[in-house]
């Protein structure tokens, strides 16, 4: 089977999750939405509904971060990239139909699913940020991979729970990024841009 069919099933399952929630989405729903036979779904997801749901949520999270990377790709410098990423991600979480549906109707089921994909997401985000940091003038002794790991963890926590910061306000986000997150990582001249 082609990856295209698998992707179609994953996307269809995400649509069903937004429509019915985790508990009520069935393999039949996903098959019908993807316009494939039930047997085709089981060929790709032999462990059934739990595997289908888990991989669909992981796929949706991956798509979320892929779209995020595209949205900030043209940032003129690293601090601006982090600022734009936080604002975009926060908006996208608020606007994400599936996530909001599941948070509204069955939040207790979402956390275990997100916990499964969290290490993968964190690792990909860490590596992405580390690559970007290798192109930035860092403070002495700062390791790009360690700094990328810390920024990934902090960024993920702010995306889901902004705390005292208003992630819809560019000035608030600028202060968070330049005066809190990056001040111990990059040279002061980098923050002045």
Backbone torsions as a table, in degrees:
resi	resn	phi	psi	omega
1	UNK	NA	144.0	-178.1
2	UNK	-78.2	157.2	176.0
3	UNK	-63.9	-26.1	179.0
4	UNK	-61.6	-39.2	178.5
5	UNK	-68.1	-43.7	179.2
6	UNK	-60.6	-45.0	178.4
7	UNK	-61.5	-41.0	179.6
8	UNK	-63.1	-40.1	178.5
9	UNK	-66.1	-43.7	179.0
10	UNK	-61.6	-47.0	178.8
11	UNK	-61.7	-41.1	179.4
12	UNK	-65.3	-38.3	179.1
13	UNK	-65.2	-39.8	177.5
14	UNK	-61.7	-41.2	176.6
15	UNK	-59.5	-44.9	179.8
16	UNK	-64.4	-38.2	177.7
17	UNK	-61.2	-39.1	177.6
18	UNK	-68.6	-30.4	-177.9
19	UNK	-83.0	-46.6	-171.0
20	UNK	-111.1	-18.8	-173.0
21	UNK	90.3	173.9	-176.5
22	UNK	-69.0	-48.6	-173.7
23	UNK	-64.2	-36.5	-173.5
24	UNK	-94.1	-9.2	177.6
25	UNK	-74.0	131.9	-179.7
26	UNK	-116.7	166.3	174.7
27	UNK	-60.9	-38.6	178.4
28	UNK	-62.5	-40.5	177.8
29	UNK	-59.5	-47.7	-178.9
30	UNK	-63.1	-42.4	179.9
31	UNK	-62.6	-45.4	-179.5
32	UNK	-62.9	-44.7	-179.4
33	UNK	-65.4	-36.9	-179.5
34	UNK	-82.6	-8.5	-178.5
35	UNK	60.2	46.1	174.6
36	UNK	-131.6	164.9	177.4
37	UNK	-73.1	153.3	176.8
38	UNK	-56.4	-39.4	179.5
39	UNK	-61.6	-33.2	178.0
40	UNK	-65.2	-40.7	177.4
41	UNK	-61.1	-44.8	-178.9
42	UNK	-68.6	-26.6	174.9
43	UNK	-65.5	-36.9	180.0
44	UNK	-85.5	-27.8	-176.4
45	UNK	-133.0	72.1	-172.6
46	UNK	-62.8	-20.8	179.2
47	UNK	-85.7	2.5	172.6
48	UNK	85.9	-150.9	-170.3
49	UNK	-57.8	-45.7	-176.9
50	UNK	-60.4	-43.9	178.0
51	UNK	-65.0	-44.2	180.0
52	UNK	-59.4	-47.4	-179.4
53	UNK	-65.3	-48.9	-178.5
54	UNK	-58.9	-47.5	-179.3
55	UNK	-70.2	-30.3	177.8
56	UNK	-68.1	-40.7	178.3
57	UNK	-67.2	-42.2	177.1
58	UNK	-61.0	-42.2	178.7
59	UNK	-62.4	-43.9	-179.5
60	UNK	-64.0	-39.6	177.7
61	UNK	-64.4	-42.0	178.3
62	UNK	-61.2	-44.1	177.7
63	UNK	-61.3	-40.9	178.9
64	UNK	-56.6	-48.5	-177.0
65	UNK	-75.5	-27.9	174.3
66	UNK	-64.8	-45.9	178.0
67	UNK	-63.9	-36.1	177.2
68	UNK	-63.0	-45.3	179.2
69	UNK	-60.7	-40.9	177.9
70	UNK	-64.8	-37.9	-177.0
71	UNK	-66.9	-29.6	-176.6
72	UNK	-107.1	6.8	-174.6
73	UNK	-57.8	-32.0	-175.9
74	UNK	-94.9	12.7	-179.9
75	UNK	-60.5	137.7	-175.1
76	UNK	-72.5	-21.1	-179.1
77	UNK	-155.7	170.3	-174.8
78	UNK	-65.2	-46.4	178.3
79	UNK	-57.9	-41.2	178.8
80	UNK	-65.8	-38.6	177.2
81	UNK	-57.9	-46.6	-179.8
82	UNK	-64.9	-42.0	178.6
83	UNK	-60.5	-50.6	-179.1
84	UNK	-62.9	-37.8	-179.9
85	UNK	-63.7	-45.8	-180.0
86	UNK	-62.4	-44.9	-179.1
87	UNK	-66.6	-45.1	-179.9
88	UNK	-62.8	-46.3	-177.9
89	UNK	-63.5	-41.7	179.2
90	UNK	-61.6	-45.4	177.4
91	UNK	-61.5	-44.3	-177.3
92	UNK	-64.4	-37.6	177.2
93	UNK	-64.5	-44.8	179.0
94	UNK	-61.8	-33.9	-176.5
95	UNK	-93.3	-4.3	-175.0
96	UNK	-74.9	109.5	-173.6
97	UNK	-58.9	-47.2	-176.7
98	UNK	-65.8	-48.8	-178.8
99	UNK	-59.5	-45.9	-179.4
100	UNK	-65.4	-38.6	177.9
101	UNK	-61.6	-47.8	-177.5
102	UNK	-69.8	-39.4	176.5
103	UNK	-61.9	-34.9	-179.6
104	UNK	-74.2	-43.1	-170.4
105	UNK	-99.1	-30.9	-177.3
106	UNK	-153.5	62.6	-177.7
107	UNK	-60.3	-30.0	-179.7
108	UNK	-65.6	-20.6	178.2
109	UNK	-89.1	-23.1	-176.6
110	UNK	-74.8	-42.3	-175.6
111	UNK	-55.8	-48.2	177.8
112	UNK	-60.8	-36.0	179.4
113	UNK	-67.7	-43.3	178.8
114	UNK	-68.5	-34.6	178.9
115	UNK	-61.8	-34.4	177.9
116	UNK	-62.6	-42.8	-175.7
117	UNK	-91.1	-11.6	-175.8
118	UNK	-56.8	-45.6	-179.7
119	UNK	-61.5	-38.1	178.6
120	UNK	-66.6	-45.1	-179.7
121	UNK	-62.7	-45.8	-178.9
122	UNK	-62.1	-41.6	-179.6
123	UNK	-65.6	-42.7	179.5
124	UNK	-65.7	-43.5	179.1
125	UNK	-65.2	-40.9	177.3
126	UNK	-58.0	-48.2	-178.5
127	UNK	-65.0	-39.5	177.6
128	UNK	-60.7	-48.5	-179.2
129	UNK	-67.2	-37.9	178.2
130	UNK	-62.2	-41.9	177.3
131	UNK	-61.0	-42.9	178.5
132	UNK	-65.5	-40.7	-178.7
133	UNK	-66.7	-27.0	178.0
134	UNK	-64.9	-16.0	-180.0
135	UNK	-101.0	7.3	-175.5
136	UNK	-115.6	148.8	177.1
137	UNK	-76.2	104.0	-176.4
138	UNK	-93.0	159.7	173.9
139	UNK	-66.8	152.6	179.4
140	UNK	-56.7	137.7	177.1
141	UNK	84.7	-5.2	-179.7
142	UNK	-81.9	122.7	176.5
143	UNK	-89.8	125.3	-177.2
144	UNK	-57.8	-38.0	-178.8
145	UNK	-68.7	-43.5	178.4
146	UNK	-65.9	-41.6	178.5
147	UNK	-66.0	-40.1	177.1
148	UNK	-62.6	-39.1	178.3
149	UNK	-63.3	-47.3	179.8
150	UNK	-62.5	-46.0	179.6
151	UNK	-63.5	-37.8	178.0
152	UNK	-62.2	-46.2	179.9
153	UNK	-63.2	-44.7	179.8
154	UNK	-65.7	-44.6	-179.7
155	UNK	-60.2	-44.9	178.9
156	UNK	-61.6	-40.3	-179.8
157	UNK	-67.0	-39.1	179.1
158	UNK	-69.9	-33.7	179.4
159	UNK	-61.5	-42.0	-176.2
160	UNK	-85.4	-32.1	-179.0
161	UNK	-144.7	98.5	-171.6
162	UNK	-70.4	-13.3	179.3
163	UNK	64.0	-133.0	-176.3
164	UNK	-82.3	-1.1	-176.1
165	UNK	-96.0	138.8	175.2
166	UNK	-94.1	100.5	-176.3
167	UNK	-78.7	7.0	172.0
168	UNK	-98.9	-9.9	-177.3
169	UNK	-103.6	113.7	-178.2
170	UNK	-55.6	-37.0	179.8
171	UNK	-67.1	-41.2	178.2
172	UNK	-64.0	-42.8	179.9
173	UNK	-67.2	-40.6	177.9
174	UNK	-59.7	-44.9	178.6
175	UNK	-61.9	-47.6	178.6
176	UNK	-56.0	-50.2	-175.4
177	UNK	-69.1	-51.4	-171.5
178	UNK	-81.5	-31.5	-176.5
179	UNK	-100.7	-13.6	-177.9
180	UNK	-120.2	-55.0	-172.1
181	UNK	-78.7	-42.2	-172.2
182	UNK	-99.9	-10.3	-173.0
183	UNK	-60.7	-29.0	179.9
184	UNK	-98.7	9.0	-176.4
185	UNK	-117.3	-47.3	-173.2
186	UNK	-110.0	159.1	177.3
187	UNK	-62.2	145.0	179.9
188	UNK	-53.2	-34.9	180.0
189	UNK	-61.3	-32.2	179.7
190	UNK	-66.1	-37.1	-178.1
191	UNK	-75.9	-18.9	-177.1
192	UNK	-78.3	-9.4	-176.1
193	UNK	-71.2	NA	NA
